[in-house]
């Protein structure tokens, strides 16, 4: 009897193991696509800087074997093999690395290249967080995909706690109308669905072009002047749109008050964990704007 029970137990354990292997890991990406792995990913290629940062924060850094250009944080990412430009990665090089998971950025990576990678049977997780909640769940989901659930959950919990503290601190501040300029020639901004606008809202900022349908719309100089923002912000890595050019429009509120600011581009433009550093920076800037405003 004992032998039969032992044998039955062995069969049940084996059946459970097979069932788990069949079920594997299933995680939904930011566009509702199921990403399925038989086992935790151990050879991950990241095709954007923000996905690189998310992977390292979730504890998957040891398994990252390829990154796109500009993946400069954390410093360890600089030692990882480059797979080329974000918009045109080196497919052959990626396949040579034999990845078992690819992290992609829908707005930055080529859709045809992503489809090509899928055609070779490589699972692709498409990332495009537009708010803090999505960044937090990204940390958890990437932890699940890489078998680093504990670190992913901890990183997400720490992120949520800091985000909620910032929201409480700045949630009732006086609104400030802001123009966020990402490019000068042509003049471009971001709409209300972008993570940058989420940061602005958290700090009491109002994106003057938030209602435009395009994620990164072109706008006219006349439209900016007519909107008359109280502050103009731009990323600090841009080369073609010095804020000083706005000084010629001396009647604009932002110019009169001297509210022309650059912000850390890597923090603000990448929807990863360091967006909270950007939030703190933007909130301080908008408090400066409020302190300079005239009563009434």
WOBEL-V9212 format. One record per run of one state. SS is the DSSP state (helix for helix, strand for strand, loop for the rest). FROM is the first residue (numbers start at 1). TO is the last residue. If there is no record, write none. Layout:
SS | FROM | TO
SS | FROM | TO
//
This chain:
loop | 1 | 1
helix | 2 | 23
loop | 24 | 24
strand | 25 | 28
loop | 29 | 33
strand | 34 | 37
loop | 38 | 43
strand | 44 | 46
loop | 47 | 48
helix | 49 | 57
loop | 58 | 60
helix | 61 | 63
strand | 64 | 67
loop | 68 | 74
helix | 75 | 79
loop | 80 | 81
strand | 82 | 82
loop | 83 | 83
strand | 84 | 85
loop | 86 | 87
strand | 88 | 89
loop | 90 | 90
helix | 91 | 96
loop | 97 | 100
strand | 101 | 105
loop | 106 | 110
helix | 111 | 119
loop | 120 | 123
strand | 124 | 127
loop | 128 | 131
helix | 132 | 146
loop | 147 | 148
helix | 149 | 170
loop | 171 | 175
strand | 176 | 181
loop | 182 | 182
strand | 183 | 184
loop | 185 | 186
strand | 187 | 188
loop | 189 | 194
helix | 195 | 202
loop | 203 | 204
strand | 205 | 207
loop | 208 | 217
strand | 218 | 218
loop | 219 | 220
helix | 221 | 227
loop | 228 | 230
strand | 231 | 235
loop | 236 | 242
helix | 243 | 248
loop | 249 | 252
helix | 253 | 256
loop | 257 | 259
strand | 260 | 263
loop | 264 | 264
helix | 265 | 269
loop | 270 | 274
helix | 275 | 292
loop | 293 | 296
//
